[in-house]
Amino acid sequence: MTNTLTTPRPHSHGAAPSPAGHSSRADRPTSFSVAEIPVPHGREEDWRFTPLRRIRPLFELENYTGTNTVSVEGPAPVQVETVDRDDPRLGQVLAPGDRTAVVSWNEFPQSTVVTIPSEAELTEPVFVKITASDAPSAQHLLIKAEKFSTGVVILQHSGPGWLNQTVEVRVEDGARLQLVSIQEWDRTAVHASDHRVSVGRDASLDHLVVTLGGDLVRMCVDTEYTAPGGEMRLNGIYFVDAGQHMEHRPFIDHSQPKCYSRVTYKGALQGKDAHSVWVGDCLIGELADGTDTYELNRNLLLTEGAKADSVPNLEIENGEIEGAGHASATGRFDDDQLFYLMSRGIPEIEARRLVVRGFFAELVNEIPVPEIRDHLMDAIEAELATTETPQS
């Protein structure tokens, strides 16, 4: 398989890139070649929030001496294949856009392909369970929902390990896919993941990221619409403990007319040096008439010493749209909510737990699998049980 450099998309603003990198999300170069995307120094816009010393082993190909495992359980007629990296179905959704993504692409030996056949309506979810060794390894998954199919796919990451992952997601015309990626790594794990998503004509994707474990987790979701009428909902939940770094970077690229998107990420942080990063990028291109989009990030600081960086970016190159907006908020508990609960005899600690559970419940309840919903709420409850002195 031959892959060539993809040049930056045209951008009408005409701004020159800054010395630290591209000035616009639309200007970011993408490539399948490692030589075209060098090791970052930390000043680049894509890397300025990331502690490079903790992720640096994933930047160099010679460090990839580890292994990873993938096991898939799903109902008929789901098709599961293990294919070599030269399979022509791979590499068809966008191209890598940062150093970890391009290294992952060049290092994976085989790919796991999960296909929901055309017009199939799955009555049970597909579970994809993933583990990794304590040395860096690269992994590639292709999740494909063929035309007019419907299904739910759940990725479950657990254990210790260093994993650099590529997930290609193809939602073909008229298909409806719900994809949930759950990161419940052990405390020492390092995970970089690049989800590259393609949504076809009148197709729908509900994409939910849940990050509850690991030392450092960095997840990028790059998207494209290939025809009019597509819908995407990108949601995220993260709970960050002392010393953890969790970074999420969704990008919605509206290049087709009459497409819809909603992005909602919510995080809670507790403990010294707990750090979350959310960078939400949305680009509305010149041809994207009738676009309807909104992105939201909210962060709840449970203790002193935690830090949340939140950067919503909205670029509009088209005046004929239905709507576009973004919002970001970071703060401590809502005093009114706490007062209301405590005035009814609920102890303060229990009241705080109820507020946090309600904070996440909106997104958790979107998951169509009851046992996964219950498991995640139990995991959030376990996190809350370790909360340090509340922030005042």
Secondary structure by P-SEA (a helix, b strand, c coil): ccccccccccccccccccccccccccccccccccccccccccccccccccccccccccccccccccbbbbbbbbccccccccccccccccccccccccaaaaaaaacccbbbbbbbcccccccbbbbbbbbbcccbbbbbbbbbbcccccbbbbbbbbccccccbbbbbbbcccbbbbbbbbbbccccbbbbbbbbbbbcccbbbbbbbbbccccbbbbbbbbbbcccbbbbbbbbbbbbcccbbbbbbbbbbcccccccbbbbbbbccccccbbbbbbbbbbbccccccccbbbbbbbbbccccbbbbbbbbbbbcccccccccbbbbbbcccaaaaaaaaaacccaaaaaaaaaaaaacccccccccaaaaaaaaaaaaaaaaacccccc
